[in-house]
Amino acid sequence: MKTQHQISTLARTKKVLRSTVVFILITGGLLFCSGCTIEAVNLNRQAQVYLDYNHYDQAEELLKKSLEIDFENAASHFWLAQCYEATGQTQKAIWEYQDAVRFNPSFELGQMFYIRALYRDGQEEKSLEATKLFIENKEAAARDFIRIAQEFLANKMDKHAIIAYHGAARSEPHNPVPFLAVSEYYFDKGNTDKGTDYLVRAFKVDPYYPGIARKLGEQGLRVDIPQPKMFHQPSEVEQRLFELEL
């Protein structure tokens, strides 16, 4: 049986491992950004150690030094924002998240934390505007937008999730899955009319997609699945004439 000390040590180890993974994800994507220097990255790594143990003053000092070397390093702004957010300095955190995404708009984690910080600070309209800008300028597959929408939902940011779902639909207009996801969202919320509306949209995109016709039937709608178009099989004469044109 583990002692309390062992449990505490294990929990701290897991926390450090999680933080290390996040650090690798961030620095891995930002290490080669314009203006980044190895010295700034090393200072960020040292700051992360202090953040892992809640030593925010030391972490803040190192991150500010990092920014003196390379002010456009998005990762440095992100970690400093994390430091400020942990110590209740919300407005400072928002400013740093804003700088992180300003210097690297494709920095998804920075965008998500910036939007969430605005929302938690009561700046819902501004957070929605930031979400629209983020989603409109992001190039990704539908599944990535759906993942982002689910993260918003996990934080009870439903309006933001809908924006992300619409981004999924725009990214792959011939994919019914984004419409099905929005449909499921509205059904879960008890909004049958909107749920059915998006279900119909999904059907129009791909009437052969498994389960859509059945779900529409469950809502009392009768749909006719169109017969697949038969391809014309060329005759031997047509085939030979076609080959002459090659």
C-alpha angles and dihedrals in degrees: 000000000000119000121230089255091054092049091050092048091048092050091050091048091052090049092051091047092051091048091048091053091050090048091051091049092051100041092039090061097038104035093094098041119129111287097006115145131197090234092058091047091052091051089051090053091052091048090052090059090055091046090053089060096040094250093144100165092058092044092050092051093052094046092051089052088050090053091049087060097041115009093178094059102120093197091059091053090047095053092045088052089052089052093050093045091052091053095047096254093134101167092049089049091052091051091051094047088049091053091047093057093038091060093039113022091178091060096114098185090050091050092050094049092045092052092045093049091053091049094048089049090059095255094124098153092050091048090052091050089051090049093052091049092047095048095042092054098040118102109207145124120274091253090060092053089048090052090052090049090052091051089053090050090051087059092047091249098137099162090053090049092055090053090053092048090053088051088055091053092049093049093055109020093175094053115094094195096088091052090047090051092052090045091053090048093055093044089053089052091051094248099134096171095057092039090055092044092058090043089057089049090053090050092051090052094050118359090181096058108123115262101006096103091046092051091049089051089053087057091054096257120132115211132182114220107219117238114252113259113256114229116232111250107218118229121240090260092050091048093052092047090050091052090053089059094056 
